[in-house]
């Protein structure tokens, strides 16, 4: 028996733009980490920058999940329960 693929695609353009902006910022921060390593910078500075990258990526992921969950509940589609369960699973994977 095939497993039904349940998913949600975020439609809120403002949220998509905000998440994309945060990911691009994290991408720049990650590049800075690579340069810092190559330059032989101290561990404290590098770890601080890596922490900023991790926070930016996690915040983007949580924002994506919460915005998707909101859309799912507001739209009231027939598979809302299944999509909500999948989004909760994603949320827990970040915890």
DSSP file (Angstrom, degrees, kcal/mol; ACC not computed):
  #  RESIDUE AA STRUCTURE BP1 BP2  ACC     N-H-->O    O-->H-N    N-H-->O    O-->H-N    TCO  KAPPA ALPHA  PHI   PSI    X-CA   Y-CA   Z-CA
    1    1 A X              0   0    0      0, 0.0     2,-0.2     0, 0.0     0, 0.0   0.000 360.0 360.0 360.0 128.8    0.0    0.0    0.0
    2    2 A X        -     0   0    0      1,-0.1     2,-0.4     0, 0.0     0, 0.0  -0.470 360.0-119.8 -76.0 143.6    1.5    3.4   -1.0
    3    3 A X        -     0   0    0     -2,-0.2     2,-0.3     1,-0.0    -1,-0.1  -0.698  26.6-121.1 -84.1 132.3    1.9    6.1    1.6
    4    4 A X        -     0   0    0     -2,-0.4     2,-0.8     1,-0.1    -1,-0.0  -0.582  22.3-131.1 -74.3 128.5   -0.1    9.2    0.9
    5    5 A X        -     0   0    0     -2,-0.3     2,-0.5     2,-0.0    -1,-0.1  -0.737  25.2-169.7 -85.7 112.2    2.3   12.2    0.7
    6    6 A X        +     0   0    0     -2,-0.8     2,-0.3    76,-0.1    -2,-0.0  -0.888  21.3 143.6-103.0 126.7    0.8   15.0    2.8
    7    7 A X        -     0   0    0     -2,-0.5     2,-0.4     2,-0.0    76,-0.1  -0.975  35.6-141.1-155.2 169.0    2.4   18.4    2.5
    8    8 A X        -     0   0    0     -2,-0.3     2,-0.5    75,-0.1    60,-0.1  -0.999   7.7-151.2-136.5 137.3    1.8   22.1    2.5
    9    9 A X        -     0   0    0     -2,-0.4     2,-0.1    59,-0.1    -2,-0.0  -0.951  28.9-120.2-109.1 122.2    3.2   24.8    0.3
   10   10 A X        -     0   0    0     -2,-0.5    58,-0.1     1,-0.1    55,-0.0  -0.376  30.1-179.9 -62.9 131.8    3.4   28.2    1.9
   11   11 A X        +     0   0    0     -2,-0.1     2,-0.9    57,-0.0    -1,-0.1   0.547  45.5 108.5-109.7 -11.8    1.4   30.8    0.0
   12   12 A X     >  -     0   0    0      1,-0.2     4,-2.5     2,-0.1     5,-0.2  -0.573  51.7-163.1 -74.4 105.5    1.9   33.9    2.1
   13   13 A X  H  > S+     0   0    0     -2,-0.9     4,-2.4     1,-0.2    -1,-0.2   0.836  87.2  54.0 -61.2 -35.4    4.2   36.1   -0.1
   14   14 A X  H  > S+     0   0    0      2,-0.2     4,-2.2     1,-0.2    -1,-0.2   0.919 111.2  45.1 -65.3 -42.9    5.2   38.3    2.9
   15   15 A X  H  > S+     0   0    0      2,-0.2     4,-2.8     1,-0.2     5,-0.2   0.899 111.6  52.6 -66.9 -40.0    6.2   35.3    5.0
   16   16 A X  H  X S+     0   0    0     -4,-2.5     4,-2.6     1,-0.2    -2,-0.2   0.924 110.8  47.8 -60.5 -44.0    8.1   33.8    2.0
   17   17 A X  H  X S+     0   0    0     -4,-2.4     4,-2.4     2,-0.2    -2,-0.2   0.908 112.8  48.3 -63.6 -42.6   10.0   37.1    1.6
   18   18 A X  H  X S+     0   0    0     -4,-2.2     4,-2.0     2,-0.2    -2,-0.2   0.913 114.0  46.0 -65.6 -42.7   10.8   37.3    5.3
   19   19 A X  H  X S+     0   0    0     -4,-2.8     4,-2.3     2,-0.2    -2,-0.2   0.918 112.7  50.4 -65.8 -43.3   12.0   33.7    5.4
   20   20 A X  H  X S+     0   0    0     -4,-2.6     4,-2.4    -5,-0.2    -2,-0.2   0.901 109.4  51.3 -61.5 -42.0   14.1   34.1    2.3
   21   21 A X  H  X S+     0   0    0     -4,-2.4     4,-2.0     1,-0.2    -1,-0.2   0.910 110.7  48.6 -61.3 -43.2   15.7   37.2    3.6
   22   22 A X  H  X S+     0   0    0     -4,-2.0     4,-2.3     2,-0.2    -2,-0.2   0.895 111.4  49.5 -65.9 -40.1   16.6   35.4    6.9
   23   23 A X  H  X S+     0   0    0     -4,-2.3     4,-2.4     2,-0.2    -2,-0.2   0.899 110.1  50.6 -66.3 -40.8   18.1   32.5    4.9
   24   24 A X  H  X S+     0   0    0     -4,-2.4     4,-2.0     2,-0.2    -1,-0.2   0.884 109.8  50.8 -64.7 -37.0   20.1   34.8    2.7
   25   25 A X  H  X S+     0   0    0     -4,-2.0     4,-2.3     2,-0.2    -2,-0.2   0.924 110.6  48.8 -63.9 -44.0   21.5   36.5    5.8
   26   26 A X  H  X S+     0   0    0     -4,-2.3     4,-2.6     1,-0.2    -2,-0.2   0.873 107.6  55.8 -63.0 -37.2   22.4   33.1    7.3
   27   27 A X  H  X S+     0   0    0     -4,-2.4     4,-1.9     2,-0.2    -1,-0.2   0.914 108.8  46.8 -62.0 -42.9   24.1   32.2    4.0
   28   28 A X  H  X S+     0   0    0     -4,-2.0     4,-1.9     2,-0.2    -2,-0.2   0.898 111.6  51.1 -64.6 -40.9   26.2   35.3    4.3
   29   29 A X  H  X S+     0   0    0     -4,-2.3     4,-1.9     1,-0.2    -2,-0.2   0.884 108.0  52.5 -64.1 -38.2   27.0   34.6    8.0
   30   30 A X  H  X S+     0   0    0     -4,-2.6     4,-2.0     1,-0.2    -1,-0.2   0.888 107.1  52.3 -66.3 -38.2   28.1   31.0    7.0
   31   31 A X  H  X S+     0   0    0     -4,-1.9     4,-2.2     1,-0.2    -1,-0.2   0.891 107.1  53.5 -60.9 -39.2   30.4   32.5    4.4
   32   32 A X  H  X S+     0   0    0     -4,-1.9     4,-2.7     1,-0.2    -2,-0.2   0.879 105.2  54.3 -63.4 -37.8   31.9   34.7    7.1
   33   33 A X  H  X S+     0   0    0     -4,-1.9     4,-2.3     2,-0.2    -1,-0.2   0.932 107.8  49.4 -61.3 -45.3   32.5   31.6    9.2
   34   34 A X  H  X S+     0   0    0     -4,-2.0     4,-2.3     1,-0.2    -2,-0.2   0.920 112.5  47.5 -61.1 -43.5   34.4   29.9    6.4
   35   35 A X  H  X S+     0   0    0     -4,-2.2     4,-2.3     1,-0.2    -1,-0.2   0.910 109.7  53.3 -63.4 -41.4   36.5   33.0    6.0
   36   36 A X  H  X>S+     0   0    0     -4,-2.7     5,-2.6     1,-0.2     4,-0.5   0.900 109.6  48.4 -61.1 -40.9   37.2   33.3    9.7
   37   37 A X  H ><5S+     0   0    0     -4,-2.3     3,-1.0     1,-0.2    -1,-0.2   0.932 112.1  48.5 -63.4 -45.4   38.4   29.7    9.7
   38   38 A X  H 3<5S+     0   0    0     -4,-2.3    -2,-0.2     1,-0.3    -1,-0.2   0.836 111.0  51.4 -64.0 -32.8   40.7   30.3    6.8
   39   39 A X  H 3<5S-     0   0    0     -4,-2.3    -1,-0.3    -5,-0.2    -2,-0.2   0.533 113.4-118.2 -82.3  -7.1   42.0   33.5    8.4
   40   40 A X  T <<5 +     0   0    0     -3,-1.0    -3,-0.2    -4,-0.5    -2,-0.1   0.830  49.5 173.7  74.8  32.0   42.8   31.6   11.6
   41   41 A X      < -     0   0    0     -5,-2.6    -1,-0.1    -6,-0.2     2,-0.0  -0.235  39.0 -84.5 -68.8 163.3   40.5   33.7   13.8
   42   42 A X     >  -     0   0    0      1,-0.1     4,-1.9     4,-0.0     3,-0.3  -0.300  32.6-115.6 -74.8 156.6   39.9   32.6   17.4
   43   43 A X  H  > S+     0   0    0      1,-0.2     4,-3.1     2,-0.2     5,-0.3   0.848 110.8  59.2 -58.4 -39.8   37.4   30.0   18.4
   44   44 A X  H  > S+     0   0    0      1,-0.2     4,-2.2     2,-0.2    -1,-0.2   0.932 108.4  44.5 -57.9 -47.4   35.2   32.4   20.4
   45   45 A X  H  > S+     0   0    0     -3,-0.3     4,-2.0     2,-0.2    -1,-0.2   0.907 115.4  48.0 -64.2 -42.0   34.6   34.6   17.4
   46   46 A X  H  X S+     0   0    0     -4,-1.9     4,-2.6     2,-0.2    -2,-0.2   0.934 112.5  47.3 -66.3 -46.6   33.9   31.7   15.1
   47   47 A X  H  X S+     0   0    0     -4,-3.1     4,-2.5     1,-0.2    -1,-0.2   0.881 110.0  53.8 -64.6 -37.6   31.5   29.9   17.5
   48   48 A X  H  X S+     0   0    0     -4,-2.2     4,-1.7    -5,-0.3    -1,-0.2   0.924 111.3  45.5 -60.7 -43.9   29.7   33.2   18.1
   49   49 A X  H  X S+     0   0    0     -4,-2.0     4,-2.0     2,-0.2    -2,-0.2   0.897 111.8  51.9 -66.7 -39.9   29.2   33.5   14.3
   50   50 A X  H  X S+     0   0    0     -4,-2.6     4,-2.5     1,-0.2    -2,-0.2   0.879 107.1  53.7 -64.2 -37.0   28.2   29.9   14.0
   51   51 A X  H  X S+     0   0    0     -4,-2.5     4,-2.4     1,-0.2    -1,-0.2   0.894 106.8  51.4 -62.9 -40.0   25.6   30.4   16.7
   52   52 A X  H  X S+     0   0    0     -4,-1.7     4,-2.3     2,-0.2    -2,-0.2   0.891 109.8  50.1 -64.1 -39.6   24.1   33.3   14.8
   53   53 A X  H  X S+     0   0    0     -4,-2.0     4,-2.5     2,-0.2     5,-0.2   0.944 111.2  48.3 -62.3 -48.5   23.9   31.1   11.7
   54   54 A X  H  X S+     0   0    0     -4,-2.5     4,-2.7     1,-0.2     5,-0.2   0.904 111.9  49.2 -60.9 -42.6   22.1   28.4   13.6
   55   55 A X  H  X S+     0   0    0     -4,-2.4     4,-2.7     2,-0.2    -1,-0.2   0.916 111.0  49.7 -63.8 -43.1   19.7   30.8   15.2
   56   56 A X  H  X S+     0   0    0     -4,-2.3     4,-2.0     2,-0.2    -2,-0.2   0.913 113.5  45.5 -62.7 -43.3   18.9   32.4   11.8
   57   57 A X  H  X S+     0   0    0     -4,-2.5     4,-2.3     2,-0.2    -2,-0.2   0.926 114.6  47.7 -67.2 -44.7   18.2   29.0   10.2
   58   58 A X  H  X S+     0   0    0     -4,-2.7     4,-2.8    -5,-0.2     5,-0.2   0.903 111.3  50.7 -63.6 -41.0   16.1   27.8   13.1
   59   59 A X  H  X S+     0   0    0     -4,-2.7     4,-2.5    -5,-0.2    -1,-0.2   0.907 110.2  50.3 -63.6 -40.6   14.1   30.9   13.2
   60   60 A X  H  X S+     0   0    0     -4,-2.0     4,-2.4    -5,-0.2    -2,-0.2   0.917 112.2  47.6 -62.0 -43.1   13.4   30.7    9.5
   61   61 A X  H  X S+     0   0    0     -4,-2.3     4,-2.5     2,-0.2    -2,-0.2   0.926 112.7  47.5 -65.5 -44.8   12.3   27.0    9.9
   62   62 A X  H  X S+     0   0    0     -4,-2.8     4,-2.8     1,-0.2     5,-0.2   0.893 112.3  50.8 -63.5 -38.9   10.0   27.8   12.8
   63   63 A X  H  X S+     0   0    0     -4,-2.5     4,-2.6    -5,-0.2     5,-0.3   0.915 110.2  49.9 -64.0 -42.9    8.6   30.8   10.9
   64   64 A X  H  X S+     0   0    0     -4,-2.4     4,-2.2     2,-0.2    -2,-0.2   0.929 113.9  44.9 -60.2 -46.8    7.9   28.5    7.9
   65   65 A X  H  X S+     0   0    0     -4,-2.5     4,-2.7     2,-0.2    -2,-0.2   0.935 115.0  46.4 -65.5 -46.6    6.2   25.9   10.0
   66   66 A X  H  X S+     0   0    0     -4,-2.8     4,-2.3     1,-0.2    -2,-0.2   0.902 113.7  48.2 -66.5 -39.7    4.1   28.4   12.0
   67   67 A X  H  X S+     0   0    0     -4,-2.6     4,-2.3    -5,-0.2    -1,-0.2   0.898 113.7  48.0 -65.8 -39.3    3.0   30.3    8.9
   68   68 A X  H  X S+     0   0    0     -4,-2.2     4,-2.7    -5,-0.3    -2,-0.2   0.904 110.8  50.7 -66.5 -41.7    2.2   27.0    7.1
   69   69 A X  H  X S+     0   0    0     -4,-2.7     4,-2.4     2,-0.2     5,-0.2   0.914 110.1  50.3 -62.2 -42.8    0.2   25.8   10.1
   70   70 A X  H  X S+     0   0    0     -4,-2.3     4,-2.5     2,-0.2     5,-0.2   0.938 112.1  46.9 -60.8 -47.4   -1.7   29.1   10.3
   71   71 A X  H  X S+     0   0    0     -4,-2.3     4,-3.0     1,-0.2     5,-0.3   0.917 110.9  53.0 -60.4 -42.8   -2.6   28.8    6.6
   72   72 A X  H  X>S+     0   0    0     -4,-2.7     4,-1.3     1,-0.2     5,-0.6   0.914 113.1  42.5 -59.8 -44.9   -3.6   25.2    7.0
   73   73 A X  H  <5S+     0   0    0     -4,-2.4    -1,-0.2     2,-0.2    -2,-0.2   0.866 116.5  47.3 -72.4 -36.7   -6.0   26.0    9.8
   74   74 A X  H  <5S+     0   0    0     -4,-2.5    -2,-0.2    -5,-0.2    -1,-0.2   0.896 109.7  52.6 -72.1 -40.2   -7.4   29.1    8.2
   75   75 A X  H  <5S-     0   0    0     -4,-3.0    -1,-0.2    -5,-0.2    -2,-0.2   0.837  89.7-154.3 -65.8 -32.4   -8.0   27.4    4.8
   76   76 A X  T  <5 +     0   0    0     -4,-1.3    -3,-0.1    -5,-0.3    -4,-0.1   0.848  24.2 175.7  62.2  36.4   -9.9   24.6    6.4
   77   77 A X    > < -     0   0    0     -5,-0.6     3,-1.6     1,-0.1     4,-0.2  -0.246  44.6-105.0 -69.7 163.9   -9.1   22.1    3.6
   78   78 A X  T 3  S+     0   0    0      1,-0.3     3,-0.3     2,-0.1     4,-0.1   0.753 119.1  50.2 -64.8 -25.7  -10.2   18.5    4.0
   79   79 A X  T 3> S+     0   0    0      1,-0.2     4,-2.6     2,-0.1    -1,-0.3   0.107  72.7 120.0 -99.7  22.8   -6.7   17.2    4.8
   80   80 A X  H <> S+     0   0    0     -3,-1.6     4,-3.0     1,-0.2     5,-0.2   0.889  72.9  51.8 -54.8 -44.7   -6.0   19.8    7.5
   81   81 A X  H  > S+     0   0    0     -3,-0.3     4,-2.2     1,-0.2    -1,-0.2   0.907 112.1  45.9 -61.1 -42.2   -5.6   17.2   10.3
   82   82 A X  H  > S+     0   0    0     -3,-0.2     4,-2.1     2,-0.2    -2,-0.2   0.919 115.3  45.6 -67.8 -43.9   -3.0   15.3    8.2
   83   83 A X  H  X S+     0   0    0     -4,-2.6     4,-2.7     2,-0.2     5,-0.2   0.914 111.9  52.6 -65.8 -42.0   -1.1   18.4    7.2
   84   84 A X  H  X S+     0   0    0     -4,-3.0     4,-2.5    -5,-0.3    -2,-0.2   0.918 109.3  49.6 -59.2 -44.0   -1.2   19.7   10.8
   85   85 A X  H  X S+     0   0    0     -4,-2.2     4,-2.0    -5,-0.2    -1,-0.2   0.903 111.3  49.1 -61.9 -41.5    0.3   16.4   12.0
   86   86 A X  H  X S+     0   0    0     -4,-2.1     4,-2.1     2,-0.2    -2,-0.2   0.909 111.6  48.6 -65.1 -41.8    3.0   16.6    9.4
   87   87 A X  H  X S+     0   0    0     -4,-2.7     4,-2.6     2,-0.2    -2,-0.2   0.876 109.9  52.1 -66.7 -36.9    3.9   20.2   10.4
   88   88 A X  H  X S+     0   0    0     -4,-2.5     4,-2.6    -5,-0.2    -1,-0.2   0.903 107.8  52.2 -63.7 -39.9    3.9   19.3   14.0
   89   89 A X  H  X S+     0   0    0     -4,-2.0     4,-1.5     2,-0.2    -2,-0.2   0.917 110.4  48.1 -61.6 -43.8    6.4   16.5   13.2
   90   90 A X  H  X S+     0   0    0     -4,-2.1     4,-0.7     2,-0.2    -2,-0.2   0.920 110.0  52.5 -61.3 -44.1    8.6   19.0   11.4
   91   91 A X  H >X S+     0   0    0     -4,-2.6     3,-1.2     1,-0.2     4,-0.6   0.926 109.2  48.9 -57.4 -47.4    8.4   21.3   14.3
   92   92 A X  H >< S+     0   0    0     -4,-2.6     3,-0.6     1,-0.3    -1,-0.2   0.791 100.7  64.7 -65.6 -27.9    9.5   18.6   16.7
   93   93 A X  H 3< S+     0   0    0     -4,-1.5    -1,-0.3     1,-0.2    -2,-0.2   0.735 102.9  49.8 -67.9 -19.5   12.4   17.7   14.4
   94   94 A X  H <<        0   0    0     -3,-1.2    -1,-0.2    -4,-0.7    -2,-0.2   0.653 360.0 360.0 -89.0 -16.8   13.8   21.1   15.2
   95   95 A X    <<        0   0    0     -4,-0.6    -1,-0.2    -3,-0.6    -2,-0.1   0.477 360.0 360.0 -75.3 360.0   13.5   20.8   19.0
